[in-house]
Amino acid sequence: MLAALGERLARRRLELNCTQAQLAKEAGVSLRTLGRIEAGESTQLTNLIRVLRALGLLEHFDSLLPPPTPSPLEQLRNQGKRRRRASPRSDAPTGEAEWTWDDPDHSPDHNSGDDK
């Protein structure tokens, strides 16, 4: 895995037309350290992060680890708090007024003023 990572970093460096000496200086690591990284040898994580930053690859580093998810117990605790359905809004108009027997304007036989 270290060898594959080192090879990919070396390819990226060459795509950017950058020498090992230039990249080492920009990253703030020694030429020997950069050579070890590109050769797939062990190095400190801080040195790898410096090289990734100098190559413009640091934003991809975040994709190595998935974001933390709540534990199963937390999910169960929060499950009851999750909305399961919508409820009617109390300020929403309810449509037509309800019909009552003594209201001639809203009777079922009343035909909306089309009488001639």
C-alpha positions in Angstrom: 0.0 0.0 0.0 2.8 2.4 0.8 4.5 1.6 -2.5 1.3 2.4 -4.4 0.8 5.6 -2.5 4.3 6.7 -3.1 4.0 5.9 -6.8 0.9 8.0 -7.1 2.4 10.9 -5.3 5.4 10.8 -7.6 3.1 10.7 -10.7 1.2 13.7 -9.4 4.5 15.6 -8.8 5.6 14.9 -12.3 2.1 16.0 -13.7 2.8 19.3 -12.0 6.3 19.4 -13.6 7.9 19.7 -10.2 11.3 18.2 -9.2 11.7 16.3 -5.9 13.9 19.1 -4.6 11.2 21.7 -5.5 8.5 19.7 -3.8 10.5 18.9 -0.8 11.3 22.6 -0.3 7.6 23.7 -0.8 6.4 20.9 1.5 9.0 21.7 4.2 10.5 18.2 4.3 13.9 17.0 3.4 14.7 15.6 0.0 15.5 12.3 1.6 12.1 12.2 3.3 10.3 12.9 0.1 12.4 10.2 -1.6 11.4 7.7 1.1 7.7 8.6 0.7 7.8 8.2 -3.1 9.7 4.9 -2.7 6.9 3.6 -0.4 9.0 3.6 2.8 7.6 4.4 6.2 7.5 8.1 7.2 5.7 10.3 9.8 2.2 11.2 9.0 2.9 14.9 9.4 5.4 14.6 6.5 2.8 12.9 4.3 0.3 15.6 5.1 2.9 18.3 4.2 3.5 16.6 0.8 -0.2 16.2 0.1 -0.7 19.9 0.9 2.1 21.0 -1.4 0.7 18.8 -4.2 -2.8 20.2 -3.7 -4.2 16.8 -2.6 -5.0 17.5 1.0 -8.7 18.0 0.4 -8.9 14.4 -0.8 -7.4 13.1 2.4 -10.8 13.6 4.1 -12.3 10.8 1.9 -10.0 8.2 3.5 -12.2 8.1 6.6 -16.0 8.1 6.7 -17.7 10.7 8.8 -18.6 9.5 12.3 -22.0 8.0 12.6 -24.1 7.8 15.8 -23.9 4.6 17.7 -26.8 2.2 17.5 -27.9 3.3 21.1 -27.9 6.9 20.0 -29.9 6.1 16.9 -32.5 4.3 19.1 -32.7 7.2 21.5 -33.2 9.7 18.7 -35.6 7.5 16.8 -38.6 8.6 18.9 -37.8 12.3 18.3 -37.9 11.9 14.5 -41.1 13.2 12.8 -43.1 10.4 11.2 -45.9 12.4 9.6 -47.1 16.0 9.0 -49.8 17.5 11.1 -52.3 20.1 9.8 -51.2 23.7 10.3 -53.4 25.6 12.8 -53.1 28.9 10.9 -54.0 27.4 7.5 -57.5 28.2 6.1 -59.8 25.2 6.3 -61.7 25.9 3.1 -65.4 26.5 3.1 -67.3 27.2 6.3 -69.1 24.2 7.7 -72.8 23.9 6.6 -75.5 24.0 9.2 -79.2 23.4 8.9 -80.2 27.0 9.6 -77.7 28.6 7.2 -79.5 29.2 3.8 -76.3 30.5 2.2 -74.5 27.2 2.7 -77.4 24.8 2.2 -76.8 21.8 -0.2 -79.7 23.0 -2.4 -78.3 26.6 -2.7 -76.8 26.9 -6.2 -74.3 29.8 -6.0 -76.4 32.6 -7.4 -77.0 31.2 -10.8 -80.8 31.7 -10.4 -82.4 33.8 -13.1 
